[in-house]
């Protein structure tokens, strides 16, 4: 069983799909590992570190030659996979909804594509969940990015020259990224509040020492909490939330938005009018900018200023912490493949009936088979 680890070719991608730690673990299972030269450079991992772990280092053609499994961060273009073995597993974040043509091309080429972002949110799969591991880092980094743009201190400071008030931070969306943003802002000394359409998050917000801001007595969302994700808000809830949030946002120094709905454009949480209501020097970080953005006026890949407000729209926020993001992502991939590894067969055995396999498998035997894409 030969595993290939590729250098990422997407613009701005700094992560790598395997580390020396996971290379050793795969070799211990009986696999051989080939790493494309330079694959880990942007994550501060030298080729020598992979070689010392037991990997073969070579160019892309040599790395892919006869590969049974191809590991990536973002889905590799099918035309760049020449030399991979017939029926090779492509294991990466494949953006199935945004890159449907690429999924079809994997099927046509006979590859078995496994989309790690489709990992079911069940207890058994927690250690394999790339969305959670990467969102955790994104939430942390969002607060640091906000602090870098904010022209004032975060904690309250009492000095002989007077008192500096604590920054007021509002987190919108309390999933993994939002919870980490709350915790990080609190550690930096900010006064933190947060909101979410899922009422079950109220206790989580309070447990971190933040103030929950919730719409009361209004019908919320369809399928609240389904699969651990939020669904779409009802019109009644949207109107009530807009009124509540508008008054709250105007008093904030920093707002961090994290709301995403799988397979859909990011919901609009902050309007241009709400941005205009914030005081000069305020900062908004839009973690959903690559899916259309939660904030009107945010631009993917840019930091823009609207009036006196700075709107941060960095792409691939987890990748801005490339070494840690790669380490966690690589462990997710190993935990996934390792859980299905059959020592006698010397390879992972992916059973059709398994909930995890059914969730992540996009293509098999020349066809697109995932029900989320065939429905």
N, C-alpha and C positions, 0 to 999 in steps of 0.2 A: 504494500500500500504506500504510494508515493504522494506526499502532500506538497503542494506548491504555494509559496507565499509571495505575492506580487507587490511591486512598487505601485503606489497609487498614482494615477494619472489625472485625476480630476483637479481642476484649479482650486488651490487653497487647501487641499487635503493634506494634513500633516501626520495623520495616524498610520499605523501599520497593524496588520491583522494577526501577527504573532510576535512574541518576544522570546528572548533566550530561555526564559522560564518555561513557556509553553512548548517550545521546540523540544526541550529535554523531556517533557511529559509525553509528547507524542512519540518520541523515539522509545521511551520506556514501554509504550504500548506495542511496539514492534514496527512502527511506521518509519519510513525514511522521509526527511524533510529537505526541500530545496528552497532557498530564499534568493529572490532576485537582488542583484547587487544594488546597494543604496536604498533598499526598501525601508530601513529603519532610520535613515539619516535625519529626517525632520522630527523624529521622536527621540533623538539623542541616543540611538542604538547603532553602534558601528557594525560593519560586516564581520569584523573579527569576533565580536561577541556572539554572533550567530554561529560562526565557524567553531568557536570553542564549545558551544552547546551541542555540536554535532551535525549542524546543517551544512549542506553543500551550497556554495555561493556561485552564481553564474549569471549570464545575461537572461533575458526573458525567454528566449527560445530554449535554452538549456534547462531553465527552471520548469518550464511547462512540459518538456518532453516526457510523455508517458504518465503525466500526473493523473491520479485517481481522484484527488480532492484539490480544489483551488480555493484558497482563502483570500478574501479581500475585505476592505472596509466599505467602499462603495463598489457597486456592481461593475465588473470589468466589461468593456465592450466585447461582444461575441467575436468580432473579427480579430481581436487581439489575443485570442486563446488558442491559436493554431498550435498543434502539437499535444494538447491535452488528450488524455485517453478517452475512448468512446464511453459515453454515459457518465463522464466525470461529474462529481458533485461541485456545484458552484455555491460557496457559502459566504454570504456577505449581506450588507444592507442593500437591497435591490430596488427600492422605491417602486414597487409593483404598479401602483396607480399612476404615478408620474411617468414611468418608463415602460409602458405596456408593450411598445414595439420591441424593446430589448428582451422582455420576457418571452415574447413570441419567437424571437430569434434564438434564444436559448433552447426552446422546444424544438425548433427546426433543426438545430445543430445536434440534437440528441443529448444535451446536457440535462442533469437533474438540478434545477435551481432551487435553493433553499433560502428564503428571505428571513433573515434573523429579526427584522422588525415586526414580523407577524407572529412572534413567539407568544403563545397563550399566557395570559397572566394568571397562572395557577401556582400553587406552592411548589410543586415539583420542578417548575421551570424558572424559579426566581434567580438562580445562579447563572442562567443562560440569557437573561433579559437585557439585551443591549440598550433598549430605550431607557430603562431604569439607570443602568450604570452611567450612560452618557448624559442623561438629564440631570443626574445628581451633580456632576461636575459643571454642567452648564449653569445650574442654579447658583452654584458657588461663584463661578467666574462672572456671572451677570452682576453680582453685587460689587465685585472688584472693579469691573468695567465702569459701573455707575460711580463708584468712589473716585476713580481716576478722572472722570469728567466733571464731577461735582466740585465746585470751587470752595467748599467748606469742610470742616471736620465732621465726622460721624458722631462721636460720643459727646455728651455734655462735659464741658470742662470749666472748672471754677478756678480762676486765677486772680492775682492781685489787681489786674487790669479790668476785671469784669468776668461775666459768665458767658460761655459759648453754649447755645442751646443744642440739644441732640437733633440730628437729622431725622425727619419723618419719612419713613419708607413704607410704601403700600405695595403689596404683592397681590397680583390678580391671577388666580389659578393656583390651586394648592395640590398639585400632583407632586411627583418626585422633585422636579426642578423648583417648584414653588416652596416646598418644605425646606429644601436646602437653602434657598434664598432667604427665607425667614430666619433660619438658624444662623446663617452667616452675618446677616445684617444685625441681628441681636448681639452676636459676639463682638461686632465692631462698635456696639454701643448705641445703635439707632433706636428710635421709638418706632415700633413696627406694627402695622395692621395688615390684614389680609382678607380676601374674599374668594368665594368659589360658588358655583351653582349647585354643588353637592353639599347638602346640609351635614352629611356625615363628617365633613372635614372640620367642623367647628371645634371639636375637642382636640383635634391635631394642632390646630392653630393655637389654641389656649395652652396646650402642653408645652409649646415652645416659647411661651411668654409673650405672645403677640395678641393684639386685639382683633377679634373676628368682626367683620362687617358683612351683615347678611340681610337680604330682603326677607321680611317676615310675612307669613299668611298669604303667600301668592304661589300658585301652582308653578313648579319648577321646570324640570326637563323630562323628556321622554327617555325611559330606560336609565334612570339615574343610577350611576355606579356600575353599569353593565360592563363586565370585563375589566373593571378598575379604571375605566375612562369616563369622562363626561360625555353626554349626548348634546343634542341641540336644544336650546332654550325655547320655551313657549313664548308667544308674543306678549302675554301678560307679564311674564317674568322679565323679558327683555325691557319692557317699558319701566317696570318698577326698579329694576337694577340700574338702568340709565339715570333715573332721578336720584337714587341714593348715591351712586358712585360719583355723579357730577359734583355734588357738594363736597364729597370727601377728597376727590382728586385736587380740587382747587387749593386745599390746605397742605398738600404734600410737597416734599422736596424731591423725592425720588419715587418713581413708579416702575415696577418690573412686571411685565406681562408674560404669561407662560401658557396660555390656553390653546390647545390643539384638539381637533377631533379627527381620529384616524380616517383617512380616505377622503377627507373634505378640506376645503379651504379653511384657514384659520378664522375663527369668529372675530368680528370687529368689536373691540372692547372700549376703545378710546377714540372719540371723534375729534375733528379739527377744532371744534368749539371748546371741547374739554381741554385740549392741549393749550389753547389760547387762554384758558382760565388760570393756568398755573403761573406762579410768579417767575420772574426772570432769574435764571441760574438753575432752574429745576432740570432734572434729568429723567428721561424715560428709556428703559431698555426693553426692546421688543424681541423676545426669544422665539417668536413665531414668524419672524420676518421672511424666512425662506418659504413658508407656506402661505404667503399672501399678507401676513402681518396682522397683529391685533390692534395696531395703532395707525390711524389715518395720518399719512405723511411720512411713515417710516420707509426707508429704502434699503433693500437687501445689499449688504456689503458696504454700507456707508454710515458715517456719523453725520447727521444733518442738524441744522439749527433752524427752528421755526419760531420766529419772534425771538424771545429770550430763552426758549426751551431747547435743550439738546436731546435729540432722539437717536439712540444707539441701535444700529441694525446689523451687527456683525453676523456673518455667516459662520456656520460650523463652530459654535461657541465652545463645545467640548474639545474640539481640535486645537483651541488656543491653549490647552493644557495637554499638549500632545503626548508627553511621556506617560502621565497617569491615565489619560484616556485610552492610549494603546494598551497599557497593562491590563486595565479592566476589560476592555473589548476582547483582547486575546484570551483572557480567562473565560469570558462568556462563550467564545467559540470552542475552546477546549472542553468546557463543562458540557456543552451540547453534544459534541461528537464523542467525548469520553463516556457519556451516559449510555450511548448506544453501541459502544465498541464490543465486538465479539472476539474474544482472544483466540478462540479456535479458528475462526474465519480470518482473523487478522485484519478486520475492517469494521466499520460501523454497519449495523444491520438496522435499517429503517423500516419498521413494520407499518403497513398502511393503516392499521387500526389504532395506532398510537395517537393520542390527542395532540402531542407536540409535533409529531411528524406531519400529521394532517394539517396542522396549523401553518407550518412554515414551508411545506413543499409547494412549489409553484408549477413545476413541470416534471413530467416523467414519461418515458417511452415515446418521445416526440410530440407530446400533447401538453397543453395547459390544463392542469387538473385541480387547481385551488378553487374551491367554491366561491371565494370572494371575488374571483376574477371571471368565473364562468356563469355566475347567476344572471 
